[in-house]
């Protein structure tokens, strides 16, 4: 939780008169509905006391479900009714059997501020507007053809990353977390607007704040009807200021793109249409069933940048971390790369077909560290049944992908990093096997898997091929700090500082 425990205690004291007036027994009356099991609830705060002091909500929810033996669990988080699916069977019913019923997002006060100027792809309710934005996203950025067309950008940016690492003086540790974040951001922005973002550092800082605000577990979001709570904690105001800043930065990016495009036209240089070109052309044509406003365009660009950069950078950092902690894994990956590529000075995407083990490393990383541990919440659109329990309309449904992918019922040695488990296994991350859903499943599944995966694979192969990696002096691999930091994604709490030793010389034009 974002707020310390004493904030909840203070809230209880301030709302004590309400407790006495209502005198509600939260356990007794479920309006005749058969709800899933859940921990004991208190008036007003509901189940919140079970999460007090828990910084990592995905772990706390998994522990609660395990204690209750509840593959589907009911919580009341302040005013918000929540159900948590913690088994493949429950996840399948939510994201396949009743996919349409759960195809929209619950909109907390914080989330509503993110739609102030237009609805992007991530939060748009299921319907014609969402379908249009998804179609545009696929045409402009996320289809197989479009992903392949950005190959030169990815290969250029990875050589910038390799060159930057090699330039660090011997004996000085590299802040690999920061370099990876910049690398993925530049690759993503160049794919979207055709150029690097001039205000990149400012944008990354604003994105960092947005990720924390989007986590959803703030008092303002849990007590949306209370003006007092929102006045005291003000998360909604912070979210609005953050969103305004993001919109300003996206507007600068669009103007930067238009200026660059005009220069290219003057020079007679033709370029393939990118996402921003497509959006502006479709807006100008105006023959759409759903209006494409400038606010919508900016919101869609922001969504695609956030999703494309944050999840890939987070996954890549965890992959490197796990490889460092498991020297045998690192040796096997490096041996395969260096034997198959025979001293090549630059890895290209054609080389990825020769590499098998790194693909297994990525799969295992996504199992242990799904970038969105609770995926993105869904909202029940009408009364339905999940695993024979009633789910009332308006209930927030959370799928704990982190808990499912670490459940020893479905995974041998579930807490260990073993890429070999996928060696003779057909399980993939495309949403067909509900014990392994790092990108979700169903209609609201992440559409950018291909875009993210090739970025991660090329970067991981290049980092392991060209460099040997060592921890800072005195640390054994098993002592690497793997503490998580909670947001809408699970990041490393501490940046990854490593020593890089060039083992395979590289060809750089930078």
C-alpha positions as CSV (number, residue, x, y, z in Angstrom):
1,X,0.0,0.0,0.0
2,X,1.2,3.5,-0.7
3,X,0.0,5.0,2.7
4,X,1.5,3.8,6.0
5,X,-0.6,1.9,8.4
6,X,-1.3,4.9,10.6
7,X,-3.3,6.5,7.8
8,X,-5.8,3.7,7.9
9,X,-6.0,4.0,11.7
10,X,-6.5,7.8,11.4
11,X,-9.3,7.2,8.9
12,X,-11.0,4.8,11.3
13,X,-11.0,7.3,14.1
14,X,-12.3,10.1,11.8
15,X,-15.1,7.9,10.5
16,X,-16.0,6.4,13.9
17,X,-19.4,8.2,14.0
18,X,-20.3,6.7,10.7
19,X,-19.5,3.2,12.1
20,X,-21.8,3.7,15.0
21,X,-24.6,5.1,12.9
22,X,-24.5,2.3,10.3
23,X,-23.8,-0.6,12.7
24,X,-23.4,-2.8,9.7
25,X,-22.3,-6.4,10.0
26,X,-20.3,-6.9,6.9
27,X,-20.1,-10.6,7.3
28,X,-23.8,-11.4,7.5
29,X,-25.7,-9.9,4.6
30,X,-24.6,-10.7,1.0
31,X,-28.1,-9.9,-0.5
32,X,-28.7,-13.5,-1.1
33,X,-25.6,-13.9,-3.3
34,X,-23.2,-16.8,-3.0
35,X,-19.9,-15.0,-2.8
36,X,-16.4,-16.7,-2.8
37,X,-14.6,-17.1,0.5
38,X,-12.6,-14.3,1.8
39,X,-10.9,-13.1,5.0
40,X,-12.9,-11.4,7.8
41,X,-14.1,-7.9,7.0
42,X,-14.6,-4.8,9.1
43,X,-17.1,-2.0,8.6
44,X,-16.0,0.8,6.3
45,X,-12.5,-0.5,5.6
46,X,-13.6,-4.1,4.6
47,X,-10.6,-6.3,4.0
48,X,-8.0,-3.6,4.1
49,X,-6.6,-4.5,7.4
50,X,-5.3,-7.8,5.9
51,X,-3.1,-5.8,3.5
52,X,-1.8,-3.2,6.0
53,X,2.0,-2.9,5.8
54,X,2.2,-5.1,2.7
55,X,4.2,-3.3,0.1
56,X,3.8,-6.1,-2.5
57,X,0.1,-6.6,-2.9
58,X,0.4,-9.5,-5.4
59,X,2.2,-11.5,-2.7
60,X,-0.2,-10.5,0.1
61,X,-3.2,-11.5,-2.0
62,X,-1.5,-14.8,-2.9
63,X,-0.8,-15.5,0.8
64,X,-4.5,-14.8,1.7
65,X,-5.8,-17.0,-1.1
66,X,-3.4,-19.8,0.0
67,X,-4.5,-19.6,3.6
68,X,-8.1,-19.8,2.6
69,X,-7.6,-22.4,-0.1
70,X,-9.6,-20.0,-2.3
71,X,-8.9,-20.2,-6.1
72,X,-11.4,-17.3,-6.3
73,X,-11.4,-15.0,-3.3
74,X,-13.7,-12.1,-2.3
75,X,-12.3,-8.9,-0.8
76,X,-13.9,-5.6,0.1
77,X,-11.2,-2.9,-0.3
78,X,-12.8,0.1,1.3
79,X,-15.8,0.7,-0.9
80,X,-14.7,-1.5,-3.8
81,X,-15.9,-5.1,-4.1
82,X,-13.0,-7.1,-5.5
83,X,-12.6,-10.8,-6.5
84,X,-9.1,-12.3,-7.0
85,X,-8.6,-15.3,-9.4
86,X,-5.6,-17.3,-8.2
87,X,-5.9,-20.5,-10.2
88,X,-5.8,-21.4,-13.9
89,X,-9.4,-22.6,-13.7
90,X,-10.7,-19.3,-12.4
91,X,-8.6,-17.3,-14.8
92,X,-10.0,-19.4,-17.7
93,X,-13.6,-18.7,-16.7
94,X,-12.8,-14.9,-16.4
95,X,-10.8,-14.5,-19.6
96,X,-12.4,-17.1,-21.9
97,X,-15.8,-18.3,-20.7
98,X,-17.0,-14.9,-19.7
99,X,-14.5,-12.8,-21.7
100,X,-17.1,-10.3,-23.0
101,X,-18.6,-9.9,-19.5
102,X,-15.2,-8.8,-18.2
103,X,-14.0,-7.0,-21.3
104,X,-14.0,-3.5,-19.7
105,X,-11.9,-1.9,-17.0
106,X,-13.0,-0.5,-13.7
107,X,-12.3,3.2,-13.6
108,X,-11.0,4.5,-10.3
109,X,-10.8,8.2,-9.7
110,X,-7.1,8.0,-10.6
111,X,-7.8,6.2,-13.8
112,X,-10.6,8.6,-14.8
113,X,-8.1,11.5,-14.7
114,X,-6.0,9.5,-17.2
115,X,-9.0,9.9,-19.6
116,X,-9.4,13.7,-19.1
117,X,-8.4,14.6,-22.7
118,X,-9.3,11.4,-24.5
119,X,-9.7,7.6,-24.1
120,X,-6.6,5.6,-25.0
121,X,-6.5,1.9,-25.7
122,X,-5.7,0.7,-22.2
123,X,-8.7,2.2,-20.4
124,X,-11.3,2.5,-23.1
125,X,-14.5,0.5,-22.4
126,X,-15.1,-2.5,-24.6
127,X,-16.9,-1.3,-27.7
128,X,-16.5,0.4,-31.1
129,X,-14.1,3.0,-29.8
130,X,-11.8,0.4,-28.3
131,X,-12.0,-1.8,-31.4
132,X,-11.0,1.2,-33.6
133,X,-8.0,2.0,-31.4
134,X,-6.9,-1.6,-31.3
135,X,-7.1,-1.8,-35.1
136,X,-5.1,1.4,-35.5
137,X,-2.5,0.1,-33.1
138,X,-2.1,-3.2,-35.0
139,X,-1.9,-1.3,-38.4
140,X,0.6,1.3,-37.1
141,X,2.8,-0.5,-34.7
142,X,2.0,-4.0,-33.4
143,X,1.3,-6.3,-36.4
144,X,3.9,-8.8,-37.5
145,X,4.7,-6.8,-40.6
146,X,5.0,-3.5,-38.7
147,X,7.2,-5.1,-36.0
148,X,9.5,-6.5,-38.7
149,X,9.7,-3.0,-40.4
150,X,11.3,-1.6,-37.2
151,X,14.2,-4.0,-37.4
152,X,16.8,-1.4,-38.4
153,X,15.8,0.8,-35.5
154,X,16.2,-2.0,-33.0
155,X,19.6,-3.1,-34.4
156,X,20.8,0.5,-34.4
157,X,19.7,1.2,-30.9
158,X,21.2,-2.0,-29.5
159,X,24.6,-1.0,-30.9
160,X,24.3,2.3,-29.1
161,X,23.6,0.4,-25.9
162,X,26.6,-1.9,-26.4
163,X,28.9,1.0,-27.3
164,X,27.7,2.9,-24.2
165,X,28.5,0.0,-21.9
166,X,31.9,-0.6,-23.4
167,X,32.8,3.1,-23.0
168,X,32.6,2.8,-19.2
169,X,36.1,2.7,-17.7
170,X,37.5,-0.6,-16.5
171,X,36.7,-1.2,-12.8
172,X,33.6,1.1,-12.9
173,X,30.2,-0.6,-12.5
174,X,27.6,0.0,-15.1
175,X,24.1,1.1,-14.0
176,X,22.5,-1.4,-16.4
177,X,18.9,-0.6,-15.2
178,X,19.2,3.0,-16.3
179,X,20.9,2.1,-19.6
180,X,18.3,-0.5,-20.4
181,X,15.4,1.9,-19.7
182,X,16.9,4.5,-22.0
183,X,17.6,1.9,-24.7
184,X,14.0,0.5,-24.7
185,X,12.5,4.0,-24.5
186,X,14.5,5.2,-27.5
187,X,13.7,2.1,-29.5
188,X,10.0,2.4,-28.8
189,X,9.7,6.2,-29.5
190,X,11.6,5.8,-32.7
191,X,9.1,3.2,-33.8
192,X,6.2,5.4,-32.9
193,X,7.3,8.8,-34.2
194,X,10.4,8.0,-36.3
195,X,12.8,9.9,-34.1
196,X,14.2,10.0,-30.5
197,X,12.2,12.1,-28.1
198,X,14.0,15.5,-27.4
199,X,12.6,15.6,-23.9
200,X,13.3,11.9,-23.1
201,X,14.7,12.3,-19.6
202,X,11.7,14.4,-18.5
203,X,9.4,11.9,-20.1
204,X,11.0,9.0,-18.3
205,X,10.7,10.8,-14.9
206,X,7.0,11.5,-15.5
207,X,6.4,7.9,-16.6
208,X,8.0,6.7,-13.3
209,X,5.6,8.8,-11.3
210,X,2.6,7.6,-13.4
211,X,3.5,3.9,-12.7
212,X,3.3,4.6,-9.0
213,X,0.1,6.5,-9.3
214,X,-1.5,3.8,-11.5
215,X,-1.0,1.0,-8.9
216,X,-4.6,1.7,-7.8
217,X,-4.1,0.9,-4.0
218,X,-4.4,4.4,-2.7
219,X,-7.1,5.6,-0.3
220,X,-8.5,8.0,-2.9
221,X,-9.2,5.1,-5.2
222,X,-10.5,2.8,-2.4
223,X,-13.0,5.4,-1.0
224,X,-14.0,7.2,-4.2
225,X,-17.2,8.7,-2.7
226,X,-15.3,10.4,0.1
227,X,-14.4,14.0,-0.7
228,X,-12.7,14.1,2.7
229,X,-10.3,11.3,1.8
230,X,-9.5,12.7,-1.6
231,X,-8.9,16.2,0.0
232,X,-6.5,14.8,2.6
233,X,-4.5,12.4,0.4
234,X,-5.0,14.1,-3.0
235,X,-3.9,11.2,-5.2
236,X,-6.4,12.2,-7.9
237,X,-5.0,15.7,-8.0
238,X,-1.5,14.3,-8.4
239,X,-2.7,12.0,-11.1
240,X,-4.3,14.9,-13.0
241,X,-1.1,16.9,-12.8
242,X,0.9,13.9,-14.0
243,X,-1.5,13.3,-16.9
244,X,-1.4,16.9,-17.9
245,X,2.4,16.7,-18.0
246,X,2.3,13.6,-20.1
247,X,-0.1,15.1,-22.6
248,X,2.2,18.1,-22.9
249,X,5.2,15.9,-23.6
250,X,3.2,13.8,-26.2
251,X,2.2,17.1,-27.9
252,X,5.8,18.1,-28.1
253,X,6.6,14.7,-29.6
254,X,3.9,15.1,-32.2
255,X,5.2,18.6,-33.1
256,X,8.7,17.2,-33.2
257,X,7.5,14.5,-35.6
258,X,5.7,17.0,-37.9
259,X,8.7,19.3,-38.0
260,X,11.0,16.4,-38.9
261,X,8.5,15.1,-41.5
262,X,8.4,18.6,-43.2
263,X,12.2,18.6,-43.3
264,X,12.3,15.2,-44.9
265,X,9.8,16.2,-47.6
266,X,11.8,19.3,-48.4
267,X,14.8,17.1,-48.9
268,X,12.8,14.7,-51.1
269,X,13.4,11.8,-48.7
270,X,10.5,9.3,-48.5
271,X,9.9,7.3,-45.4
272,X,7.4,4.5,-44.6
273,X,4.3,5.8,-42.8
274,X,4.6,5.4,-39.0
275,X,2.0,5.3,-36.3
276,X,1.7,9.1,-35.9
277,X,1.4,9.5,-39.7
278,X,-1.4,7.0,-39.7
279,X,-3.2,8.6,-36.8
280,X,-3.0,12.1,-38.3
281,X,-4.0,10.9,-41.8
282,X,-7.1,9.0,-40.4
283,X,-8.1,12.1,-38.4
284,X,-7.8,14.3,-41.5
285,X,-9.8,11.9,-43.6
286,X,-12.6,12.0,-41.0
287,X,-14.5,9.0,-42.4
288,X,-14.5,7.0,-39.2
289,X,-17.5,5.8,-37.3
290,X,-15.9,7.0,-34.1
291,X,-14.3,10.5,-33.9
292,X,-10.6,10.5,-33.6
293,X,-9.8,13.6,-31.6
294,X,-6.4,15.0,-30.9
295,X,-6.8,14.0,-27.3
296,X,-7.5,10.4,-28.3
297,X,-4.5,10.4,-30.5
298,X,-2.2,11.6,-27.8
299,X,-3.7,9.2,-25.3
300,X,-3.2,6.3,-27.6
301,X,0.5,7.3,-28.3
302,X,1.0,7.6,-24.5
303,X,-0.5,4.1,-23.9
304,X,1.6,2.5,-26.5
305,X,4.8,4.2,-25.3
306,X,4.1,3.3,-21.7
307,X,3.2,-0.3,-22.5
308,X,6.0,-0.8,-25.0
309,X,8.8,0.6,-22.9
310,X,8.0,-0.2,-19.3
311,X,7.2,-3.9,-19.6
312,X,10.1,-4.6,-21.9
313,X,12.6,-2.8,-19.8
314,X,11.4,-4.4,-16.6
315,X,11.5,-7.9,-18.1
316,X,15.0,-7.4,-19.5
317,X,16.3,-6.3,-16.1
318,X,14.8,-9.3,-14.4
319,X,16.2,-11.6,-17.1
320,X,19.8,-10.2,-16.6
321,X,19.3,-10.5,-12.8
322,X,18.3,-14.1,-12.9
323,X,21.1,-15.0,-15.3
324,X,23.6,-13.3,-12.9
325,X,22.2,-15.3,-10.0
326,X,22.5,-18.5,-11.9
327,X,26.0,-18.8,-13.4
328,X,25.3,-22.2,-15.0
329,X,22.4,-20.5,-17.0
330,X,24.7,-17.7,-18.0
331,X,27.4,-20.0,-19.2
332,X,25.0,-22.1,-21.2
333,X,23.5,-19.1,-22.9
334,X,26.9,-17.5,-23.7
335,X,28.3,-20.8,-25.0
336,X,25.3,-21.2,-27.3
337,X,25.6,-17.7,-28.6
338,X,29.3,-17.6,-29.1
339,X,29.6,-21.1,-30.6
340,X,26.7,-20.4,-33.1
341,X,27.7,-16.9,-34.1
342,X,31.5,-17.6,-34.4
343,X,32.8,-14.2,-33.5
344,X,30.4,-12.0,-35.5
345,X,30.9,-8.4,-34.6
346,X,27.2,-7.6,-34.6
347,X,24.1,-9.6,-33.8
348,X,21.3,-9.1,-36.2
349,X,17.7,-10.4,-35.9
350,X,18.5,-13.1,-38.5
351,X,20.8,-14.6,-35.9
352,X,18.0,-15.0,-33.4
353,X,16.7,-18.1,-35.2
354,X,20.0,-19.9,-34.3
355,X,19.5,-19.2,-30.6
356,X,17.2,-21.5,-28.5
357,X,18.3,-21.2,-24.9
358,X,17.8,-17.4,-24.6
359,X,14.2,-17.9,-25.6
360,X,13.8,-20.3,-22.7
361,X,15.4,-17.7,-20.3
362,X,12.8,-15.1,-21.4
363,X,10.0,-17.6,-20.9
364,X,11.2,-18.5,-17.4
365,X,11.7,-14.8,-16.5
366,X,8.1,-14.0,-17.5
367,X,7.0,-16.9,-15.3
368,X,8.8,-15.8,-12.2
369,X,8.5,-12.0,-12.9
370,X,5.3,-11.3,-15.0
371,X,5.7,-7.5,-15.6
372,X,2.1,-6.9,-14.5
373,X,1.7,-9.3,-11.6
374,X,-2.1,-8.6,-11.2
375,X,-2.5,-8.0,-15.0
376,X,-4.9,-5.0,-15.5
377,X,-8.1,-5.3,-13.5
378,X,-11.4,-6.1,-15.3
379,X,-14.9,-5.0,-14.4
380,X,-17.9,-7.4,-14.3
381,X,-20.5,-6.0,-16.8
382,X,-23.4,-8.1,-15.6
383,X,-24.2,-10.7,-12.9
384,X,-22.5,-14.0,-13.7
385,X,-21.1,-17.1,-12.1
386,X,-17.4,-18.0,-11.8
387,X,-16.6,-21.4,-10.3
388,X,-20.2,-21.6,-9.1
389,X,-19.9,-18.3,-7.2
390,X,-22.0,-15.2,-7.9
391,X,-20.1,-12.2,-9.3
392,X,-22.3,-9.0,-9.0
393,X,-22.2,-6.4,-11.7
394,X,-19.6,-3.8,-11.0
395,X,-17.2,-6.1,-9.2
396,X,-13.5,-5.5,-9.9
397,X,-11.9,-8.8,-11.1
398,X,-8.2,-9.2,-10.5
399,X,-6.2,-12.2,-12.0
400,X,-3.1,-12.8,-9.9
401,X,-0.9,-14.0,-12.8
402,X,2.1,-13.9,-10.4
403,X,0.5,-16.4,-8.0
404,X,-0.7,-18.7,-10.7
405,X,2.8,-18.9,-12.4
406,X,4.4,-19.8,-9.0
407,X,1.8,-22.3,-7.9
408,X,3.5,-25.7,-7.0
409,X,0.3,-27.5,-8.1
410,X,1.2,-26.6,-11.6
411,X,5.0,-26.0,-11.6
412,X,7.7,-28.3,-10.2
413,X,10.3,-26.4,-8.1
414,X,8.1,-23.3,-8.7
415,X,10.3,-20.8,-6.9
416,X,13.5,-21.8,-8.8
417,X,14.7,-20.2,-12.1
418,X,14.9,-23.2,-14.4
419,X,14.7,-22.2,-18.1
420,X,15.0,-25.9,-19.1
421,X,11.5,-26.5,-17.9
422,X,10.3,-25.0,-21.2
423,X,12.7,-27.1,-23.3
424,X,10.2,-29.9,-24.1
425,X,7.1,-27.9,-23.3
426,X,4.6,-26.4,-25.7
427,X,3.4,-23.8,-23.1
428,X,3.8,-20.2,-24.5
429,X,2.7,-16.8,-23.4
430,X,0.0,-16.2,-26.0
431,X,-2.8,-16.7,-23.7
432,X,-3.8,-20.3,-24.5
433,X,-2.5,-21.9,-21.3
434,X,-4.0,-20.3,-18.2
435,X,-1.3,-21.5,-15.9
436,X,1.1,-19.1,-17.7
437,X,-0.5,-15.8,-18.6
438,X,2.2,-13.0,-18.2
439,X,0.4,-10.9,-20.9
440,X,-3.1,-11.9,-20.0
441,X,-5.6,-13.6,-22.3
442,X,-8.8,-12.9,-24.1
443,X,-9.9,-9.7,-25.8
444,X,-8.0,-7.5,-23.4
445,X,-4.8,-9.4,-23.7
446,X,-1.7,-7.3,-24.4
447,X,-1.6,-6.8,-28.2
448,X,2.1,-5.9,-28.2
449,X,3.7,-9.3,-27.4
450,X,5.6,-9.5,-30.7
451,X,6.8,-5.9,-30.4
452,X,8.0,-6.5,-26.8
453,X,9.5,-10.0,-27.3
454,X,11.8,-9.1,-30.2
455,X,13.1,-6.0,-28.3
456,X,13.9,-8.2,-25.3
457,X,15.4,-11.1,-27.2
458,X,17.8,-9.0,-29.3
459,X,18.9,-7.0,-26.3
460,X,19.5,-10.0,-24.1
461,X,21.4,-11.9,-26.8
462,X,23.6,-8.9,-27.5
463,X,24.4,-8.3,-23.8
464,X,25.3,-11.9,-23.1
465,X,27.2,-12.3,-26.4
466,X,29.5,-9.3,-26.2
467,X,30.1,-9.1,-22.5
468,X,30.9,-11.2,-19.4
469,X,29.1,-9.8,-16.4
470,X,30.3,-9.6,-12.8
471,X,28.8,-8.4,-9.5
472,X,30.4,-5.6,-7.6
473,X,33.4,-6.8,-5.4
474,X,32.6,-9.2,-2.7
475,X,29.1,-10.3,-3.7
476,X,28.3,-13.9,-4.6
477,X,25.7,-14.5,-7.3
478,X,23.2,-15.7,-4.7
479,X,23.5,-12.5,-2.8
480,X,22.2,-10.3,-5.6
481,X,19.3,-8.2,-4.2
482,X,16.1,-9.3,-5.9
483,X,13.7,-7.1,-3.9
484,X,10.7,-5.9,-5.9
485,X,9.2,-2.5,-6.0
486,X,5.4,-2.4,-6.4
487,X,3.6,-0.3,-9.0
488,X,1.4,-1.3,-11.9
489,X,4.4,-3.3,-12.9
490,X,6.9,-5.2,-10.7
491,X,10.3,-3.4,-11.1
492,X,13.6,-4.1,-9.3
493,X,13.6,-2.0,-6.1
494,X,17.3,-1.3,-6.6
495,X,19.1,-0.5,-9.9
496,X,21.3,-3.3,-11.3
497,X,24.9,-2.3,-11.0
498,X,27.3,-4.7,-12.8
499,X,30.9,-4.8,-14.2
500,X,31.0,-5.5,-17.9
501,X,34.0,-7.1,-19.6
502,X,34.1,-7.2,-23.4
503,X,34.6,-10.7,-24.6
504,X,33.5,-10.5,-28.3
505,X,34.6,-7.3,-30.1
506,X,31.8,-5.4,-31.7
507,X,31.3,-3.3,-34.8
508,X,29.9,0.1,-34.0
509,X,29.1,3.1,-36.2
510,X,28.3,5.3,-33.2
